[in-house]
Amino acid sequence: IACRVSVIREDEHDSKSIDINKENIKYKIFCDPSVEIQKGDVIDIHIIKNDIVVDKLEGIAGKPIKYDISLEFMLLERDIA
């Protein structure tokens, strides 16, 4: 499904954790309003440039908001760096 991705909050280092640096990045996803997304869905995103996958994201969808021309939702990526 084609969509647009915007970074809302960059990775922030947690100085309390010595052994693990958890990434905690928020993205806003914009896609066609016909797409069915539910809060809590696990979303895999492949960022493609010139027909080549240059990055992959995985996260949990926030509550979607449907507009006439788009569906928007927050994606919270949680990984271990």
N, CA, C and O atoms as CSV, one atom per row, in Angstrom:
chain,resi,resn,atom,element,x,y,z
A,1,ILE,N,N,0.855,-1.174,0.000
A,1,ILE,CA,C,0.000,0.000,0.000
A,1,ILE,C,C,0.892,1.225,0.000
A,1,ILE,O,O,1.742,1.375,0.878
A,2,ALA,N,N,0.712,2.082,-0.954
A,2,ALA,CA,C,1.516,3.303,-1.020
A,2,ALA,C,C,1.115,4.252,0.103
A,2,ALA,O,O,-0.067,4.401,0.414
A,3,CYS,N,N,2.120,4.893,0.708
A,3,CYS,CA,C,1.860,5.857,1.775
A,3,CYS,C,C,3.011,6.844,1.862
A,3,CYS,O,O,4.039,6.676,1.205
A,4,ARG,N,N,2.831,7.862,2.667
A,4,ARG,CA,C,3.873,8.855,2.946
A,4,ARG,C,C,4.229,8.756,4.416
A,4,ARG,O,O,3.368,8.485,5.253
A,5,VAL,N,N,5.508,8.977,4.732
A,5,VAL,CA,C,5.996,8.854,6.109
A,5,VAL,C,C,6.644,10.171,6.517
A,5,VAL,O,O,7.451,10.734,5.777
A,6,SER,N,N,6.281,10.655,7.702
A,6,SER,CA,C,6.881,11.866,8.253
A,6,SER,C,C,7.375,11.550,9.663
A,6,SER,O,O,6.652,10.939,10.450
A,7,VAL,N,N,8.613,11.965,9.990
A,7,VAL,CA,C,9.168,11.724,11.325
A,7,VAL,C,C,8.644,12.797,12.268
A,7,VAL,O,O,8.787,13.991,12.005
A,8,ILE,N,N,8.033,12.361,13.371
A,8,ILE,CA,C,7.507,13.284,14.375
A,8,ILE,C,C,8.506,13.469,15.509
A,8,ILE,O,O,8.739,14.594,15.951
A,9,ARG,N,N,9.102,12.374,15.986
A,9,ARG,CA,C,10.067,12.445,17.081
A,9,ARG,C,C,11.227,11.515,16.785
A,9,ARG,O,O,11.039,10.327,16.521
A,10,GLU,N,N,12.427,12.069,16.832
A,10,GLU,CA,C,13.633,11.291,16.587
A,10,GLU,C,C,13.947,10.399,17.781
A,10,GLU,O,O,13.329,10.522,18.839
A,11,ASP,N,N,14.909,9.505,17.602
A,11,ASP,CA,C,15.407,8.630,18.656
A,11,ASP,C,C,16.008,9.475,19.777
A,11,ASP,O,O,16.763,10.414,19.524
A,12,GLU,N,N,15.667,9.134,21.013
A,12,GLU,CA,C,16.211,9.833,22.172
A,12,GLU,C,C,16.947,8.825,23.026
A,12,GLU,O,O,16.392,7.782,23.373
A,13,HIS,N,N,18.197,9.124,23.370
A,13,HIS,CA,C,18.987,8.216,24.197
A,13,HIS,C,C,18.479,8.268,25.631
A,13,HIS,O,O,18.263,9.349,26.178
A,14,ASP,N,N,18.292,7.119,26.229
A,14,ASP,CA,C,17.856,7.008,27.614
A,14,ASP,C,C,19.092,6.797,28.479
A,14,ASP,O,O,19.685,5.718,28.464
A,15,SER,N,N,19.478,7.812,29.225
A,15,SER,CA,C,20.698,7.727,30.027
A,15,SER,C,C,20.545,6.803,31.234
A,15,SER,O,O,21.542,6.474,31.877
A,16,LYS,N,N,19.338,6.383,31.553
A,16,LYS,CA,C,19.119,5.479,32.691
A,16,LYS,C,C,19.465,4.036,32.340
A,16,LYS,O,O,19.814,3.250,33.221
A,17,SER,N,N,19.370,3.682,31.058
A,17,SER,CA,C,19.677,2.326,30.622
A,17,SER,C,C,21.132,2.259,30.186
A,17,SER,O,O,21.524,2.936,29.235
A,18,ILE,N,N,21.923,1.463,30.858
A,18,ILE,CA,C,23.342,1.361,30.532
A,18,ILE,C,C,23.565,0.360,29.403
A,18,ILE,O,O,24.350,0.623,28.492
A,19,ASP,N,N,22.891,-0.774,29.453
A,19,ASP,CA,C,23.162,-1.864,28.514
A,19,ASP,C,C,22.398,-1.758,27.204
A,19,ASP,O,O,22.882,-2.211,26.166
A,20,ILE,N,N,21.215,-1.169,27.240
A,20,ILE,CA,C,20.356,-1.174,26.057
A,20,ILE,C,C,19.970,0.249,25.687
A,20,ILE,O,O,19.522,1.016,26.539
A,21,ASN,N,N,20.140,0.598,24.427
A,21,ASN,CA,C,19.677,1.876,23.906
A,21,ASN,C,C,18.442,1.586,23.068
A,21,ASN,O,O,18.563,1.181,21.912
A,22,LYS,N,N,17.253,1.787,23.634
A,22,LYS,CA,C,16.023,1.515,22.898
A,22,LYS,C,C,15.689,2.692,22.008
A,22,LYS,O,O,15.725,3.846,22.437
A,23,GLU,N,N,15.367,2.390,20.778
A,23,GLU,CA,C,14.877,3.422,19.885
A,23,GLU,C,C,13.414,3.646,20.202
A,23,GLU,O,O,12.677,2.698,20.472
A,24,ASN,N,N,13.001,4.877,20.169
A,24,ASN,CA,C,11.614,5.216,20.441
A,24,ASN,C,C,11.257,6.362,19.498
A,24,ASN,O,O,11.275,7.527,19.893
A,25,ILE,N,N,10.938,6.027,18.263
A,25,ILE,CA,C,10.717,7.016,17.225
A,25,ILE,C,C,9.242,7.006,16.834
A,25,ILE,O,O,8.636,5.945,16.682
A,26,LYS,N,N,8.667,8.217,16.673
A,26,LYS,CA,C,7.284,8.329,16.229
A,26,LYS,C,C,7.255,8.834,14.797
A,26,LYS,O,O,7.986,9.754,14.429
A,27,TYR,N,N,6.397,8.215,13.996
A,27,TYR,CA,C,6.186,8.618,12.615
A,27,TYR,C,C,4.714,8.925,12.423
A,27,TYR,O,O,3.864,8.364,13.115
A,28,LYS,N,N,4.411,9.802,11.495
A,28,LYS,CA,C,3.031,10.006,11.073
A,28,LYS,C,C,2.930,9.425,9.669
A,28,LYS,O,O,3.715,9.762,8.782
A,29,ILE,N,N,1.952,8.550,9.486
A,29,ILE,CA,C,1.751,7.853,8.220
A,29,ILE,C,C,0.495,8.408,7.551
A,29,ILE,O,O,-0.547,8.561,8.189
A,30,PHE,N,N,0.609,8.704,6.266
A,30,PHE,CA,C,-0.499,9.209,5.467
A,30,PHE,C,C,-0.746,8.205,4.337
A,30,PHE,O,O,0.178,7.878,3.592
A,31,CYS,N,N,-1.976,7.718,4.204
A,31,CYS,CA,C,-2.288,6.794,3.117
A,31,CYS,C,C,-3.719,7.018,2.632
A,31,CYS,O,O,-4.429,7.887,3.140
A,32,ASP,N,N,-4.127,6.234,1.653
A,32,ASP,CA,C,-5.461,6.341,1.068
A,32,ASP,C,C,-6.524,6.053,2.129
A,32,ASP,O,O,-6.335,5.152,2.947
A,33,PRO,N,N,-7.630,6.789,2.137
A,33,PRO,CA,C,-8.662,6.573,3.158
A,33,PRO,C,C,-9.368,5.220,3.069
A,33,PRO,O,O,-10.076,4.836,4.000
A,34,SER,N,N,-9.189,4.499,1.974
A,34,SER,CA,C,-9.818,3.175,1.835
A,34,SER,C,C,-9.045,2.089,2.594
A,34,SER,O,O,-9.540,0.972,2.738
A,35,VAL,N,N,-7.842,2.403,3.081
A,35,VAL,CA,C,-7.014,1.435,3.802
A,35,VAL,C,C,-7.617,1.191,5.186
A,35,VAL,O,O,-8.004,2.133,5.877
A,36,GLU,N,N,-7.692,-0.080,5.582
A,36,GLU,CA,C,-8.239,-0.449,6.887
A,36,GLU,C,C,-7.098,-0.651,7.887
A,36,GLU,O,O,-6.374,-1.644,7.820
A,37,ILE,N,N,-6.947,0.286,8.804
A,37,ILE,CA,C,-5.944,0.210,9.867
A,37,ILE,C,C,-6.675,0.341,11.194
A,37,ILE,O,O,-7.556,1.189,11.342
A,38,GLN,N,N,-6.312,-0.493,12.153
A,38,GLN,CA,C,-6.889,-0.427,13.492
A,38,GLN,C,C,-5.791,-0.060,14.494
A,38,GLN,O,O,-4.625,-0.401,14.296
A,39,LYS,N,N,-6.167,0.629,15.558
A,39,LYS,CA,C,-5.213,0.943,16.619
A,39,LYS,C,C,-4.626,-0.363,17.157
A,39,LYS,O,O,-5.359,-1.306,17.456
A,40,GLY,N,N,-3.293,-0.408,17.275
A,40,GLY,CA,C,-2.625,-1.601,17.776
A,40,GLY,C,C,-2.125,-2.543,16.699
A,40,GLY,O,O,-1.405,-3.495,16.999
A,41,ASP,N,N,-2.496,-2.294,15.440
A,41,ASP,CA,C,-1.991,-3.133,14.344
A,41,ASP,C,C,-0.473,-3.010,14.247
A,41,ASP,O,O,0.082,-1.927,14.434
A,42,VAL,N,N,0.191,-4.121,13.954
A,42,VAL,CA,C,1.634,-4.098,13.693
A,42,VAL,C,C,1.813,-3.769,12.211
A,42,VAL,O,O,1.260,-4.446,11.344
A,43,ILE,N,N,2.581,-2.735,11.935
A,43,ILE,CA,C,2.743,-2.232,10.576
A,43,ILE,C,C,4.195,-2.391,10.148
A,43,ILE,O,O,5.109,-2.006,10.877
A,44,ASP,N,N,4.405,-2.958,8.964
A,44,ASP,CA,C,5.730,-3.043,8.336
A,44,ASP,C,C,5.746,-2.059,7.181
A,44,ASP,O,O,4.855,-2.069,6.332
A,45,ILE,N,N,6.766,-1.207,7.152
A,45,ILE,CA,C,6.889,-0.217,6.095
A,45,ILE,C,C,8.231,-0.392,5.402
A,45,ILE,O,O,9.263,-0.520,6.061
A,46,HIS,N,N,8.217,-0.398,4.092
A,46,HIS,CA,C,9.439,-0.440,3.289
A,46,HIS,C,C,9.556,0.907,2.589
A,46,HIS,O,O,8.674,1.284,1.817
A,47,ILE,N,N,10.631,1.630,2.852
A,47,ILE,CA,C,10.865,2.906,2.198
A,47,ILE,C,C,11.616,2.625,0.902
A,47,ILE,O,O,12.707,2.055,0.908
A,48,ILE,N,N,11.010,3.037,-0.208
A,48,ILE,CA,C,11.527,2.705,-1.535
A,48,ILE,C,C,11.918,3.985,-2.265
A,48,ILE,O,O,11.144,4.941,-2.325
A,49,LYS,N,N,13.126,3.992,-2.817
A,49,LYS,CA,C,13.593,5.085,-3.664
A,49,LYS,C,C,14.186,4.473,-4.923
A,49,LYS,O,O,15.037,3.585,-4.858
A,50,ASN,N,N,13.727,4.956,-6.065
A,50,ASN,CA,C,14.184,4.442,-7.367
A,50,ASN,C,C,14.027,2.917,-7.451
A,50,ASN,O,O,14.920,2.220,-7.931
A,51,ASP,N,N,12.886,2.411,-6.980
A,51,ASP,CA,C,12.550,0.985,-7.013
A,51,ASP,C,C,13.465,0.116,-6.154
A,51,ASP,O,O,13.519,-1.098,-6.351
A,52,ILE,N,N,14.187,0.715,-5.202
A,52,ILE,CA,C,15.074,-0.030,-4.299
A,52,ILE,C,C,14.634,0.231,-2.861
A,52,ILE,O,O,14.428,1.381,-2.473
A,53,VAL,N,N,14.489,-0.842,-2.065
A,53,VAL,CA,C,14.148,-0.691,-0.655
A,53,VAL,C,C,15.379,-0.165,0.075
A,53,VAL,O,O,16.401,-0.846,0.154
A,54,VAL,N,N,15.275,1.063,0.614
A,54,VAL,CA,C,16.421,1.683,1.280
A,54,VAL,C,C,16.320,1.626,2.798
A,54,VAL,O,O,17.320,1.828,3.486
A,55,ASP,N,N,15.124,1.353,3.339
A,55,ASP,CA,C,14.953,1.250,4.787
A,55,ASP,C,C,13.670,0.492,5.076
A,55,ASP,O,O,12.752,0.455,4.257
A,56,LYS,N,N,13.624,-0.113,6.262
A,56,LYS,CA,C,12.426,-0.822,6.705
A,56,LYS,C,C,12.092,-0.361,8.120
A,56,LYS,O,O,12.982,-0.163,8.946
A,57,LEU,N,N,10.799,-0.194,8.387
A,57,LEU,CA,C,10.312,0.203,9.698
A,57,LEU,C,C,9.275,-0.817,10.160
A,57,LEU,O,O,8.562,-1.404,9.346
A,58,GLU,N,N,9.200,-1.017,11.445
A,58,GLU,CA,C,8.127,-1.833,12.014
A,58,GLU,C,C,7.669,-1.134,13.278
A,58,GLU,O,O,8.486,-0.680,14.080
A,59,GLY,N,N,6.357,-1.048,13.454
A,59,GLY,CA,C,5.847,-0.370,14.636
A,59,GLY,C,C,4.391,-0.689,14.887
A,59,GLY,O,O,3.780,-1.503,14.196
A,60,ILE,N,N,3.853,-0.025,15.894
A,60,ILE,CA,C,2.466,-0.208,16.315
A,60,ILE,C,C,1.671,1.026,15.899
A,60,ILE,O,O,2.088,2.158,16.141
A,61,ALA,N,N,0.520,0.792,15.270
A,61,ALA,CA,C,-0.328,1.886,14.804
A,61,ALA,C,C,-1.108,2.496,15.949
A,61,ALA,O,O,-1.632,1.792,16.812
A,62,GLY,N,N,-1.175,3.815,15.942
A,62,GLY,CA,C,-2.058,4.535,16.847
A,62,GLY,C,C,-3.454,4.597,16.250
A,62,GLY,O,O,-3.716,4.005,15.204
A,63,LYS,N,N,-4.343,5.310,16.911
A,63,LYS,CA,C,-5.718,5.426,16.425
A,63,LYS,C,C,-5.737,6.203,15.104
A,63,LYS,O,O,-5.259,7.336,15.049
A,64,PRO,N,N,-6.282,5.604,14.044
A,64,PRO,CA,C,-6.309,6.283,12.747
A,64,PRO,C,C,-7.383,7.379,12.706
A,64,PRO,O,O,-8.422,7.287,13.359
A,65,ILE,N,N,-7.092,8.408,11.920
A,65,ILE,CA,C,-8.044,9.486,11.671
A,65,ILE,C,C,-8.306,9.509,10.178
A,65,ILE,O,O,-7.379,9.638,9.378
A,66,LYS,N,N,-9.585,9.381,9.801
A,66,LYS,CA,C,-9.955,9.341,8.388
A,66,LYS,C,C,-10.448,10.712,7.945
A,66,LYS,O,O,-11.344,11.297,8.554
A,67,TYR,N,N,-9.845,11.207,6.876
A,67,TYR,CA,C,-10.285,12.434,6.229
A,67,TYR,C,C,-10.807,12.071,4.846
A,67,TYR,O,O,-10.709,10.920,4.421
A,68,ASP,N,N,-11.362,13.059,4.144
A,68,ASP,CA,C,-11.883,12.799,2.797
A,68,ASP,C,C,-10.792,12.329,1.840
A,68,ASP,O,O,-11.035,11.479,0.983
A,69,ILE,N,N,-9.585,12.888,1.989
A,69,ILE,CA,C,-8.535,12.581,1.023
A,69,ILE,C,C,-7.418,11.703,1.571
A,69,ILE,O,O,-6.556,11.261,0.812
A,70,SER,N,N,-7.417,11.443,2.878
A,70,SER,CA,C,-6.341,10.604,3.428
A,70,SER,C,C,-6.736,9.962,4.752
A,70,SER,O,O,-7.691,10.374,5.411
A,71,LEU,N,N,-5.973,8.946,5.117
A,71,LEU,CA,C,-6.051,8.309,6.426
A,71,LEU,C,C,-4.708,8.592,7.086
A,71,LEU,O,O,-3.658,8.378,6.480
A,72,GLU,N,N,-4.739,9.073,8.329
A,72,GLU,CA,C,-3.507,9.390,9.037
A,72,GLU,C,C,-3.472,8.628,10.354
A,72,GLU,O,O,-4.492,8.475,11.027
A,73,PHE,N,N,-2.278,8.151,10.711
A,73,PHE,CA,C,-2.106,7.523,12.010
A,73,PHE,C,C,-0.660,7.653,12.449
A,73,PHE,O,O,0.243,7.801,11.626
A,74,MET,N,N,-0.453,7.595,13.751
A,74,MET,CA,C,0.894,7.623,14.314
A,74,MET,C,C,1.425,6.189,14.337
A,74,MET,O,O,0.684,5.239,14.587
A,75,LEU,N,N,2.702,6.059,14.076
A,75,LEU,CA,C,3.375,4.768,14.150
A,75,LEU,C,C,4.505,4.910,15.153
A,75,LEU,O,O,5.395,5.742,14.977
A,76,LEU,N,N,4.475,4.107,16.198
A,76,LEU,CA,C,5.525,4.125,17.215
A,76,LEU,C,C,6.456,2.959,16.958
A,76,LEU,O,O,6.082,1.800,17.138
A,77,GLU,N,N,7.680,3.275,16.532
A,77,GLU,CA,C,8.683,2.238,16.268
A,77,GLU,C,C,9.426,1.964,17.551
A,77,GLU,O,O,9.903,2.890,18.206
A,78,ARG,N,N,9.530,0.689,17.920
A,78,ARG,CA,C,10.301,0.304,19.097
A,78,ARG,C,C,11.221,-0.817,18.705
A,78,ARG,O,O,10.782,-1.904,18.328
A,79,ASP,N,N,12.507,-0.544,18.797
A,79,ASP,CA,C,13.536,-1.503,18.449
A,79,ASP,C,C,14.629,-1.442,19.499
A,79,ASP,O,O,14.643,-0.549,20.347
A,80,ILE,N,N,15.529,-2.384,19.437
A,80,ILE,CA,C,16.724,-2.332,20.259
A,80,ILE,C,C,17.884,-2.013,19.335
A,80,ILE,O,O,18.172,-2.761,18.401
A,81,ALA,N,N,18.547,-0.896,19.601
A,81,ALA,CA,C,19.639,-0.463,18.728
A,81,ALA,C,C,20.910,-1.203,19.079
A,81,ALA,O,O,21.947,-0.979,18.455
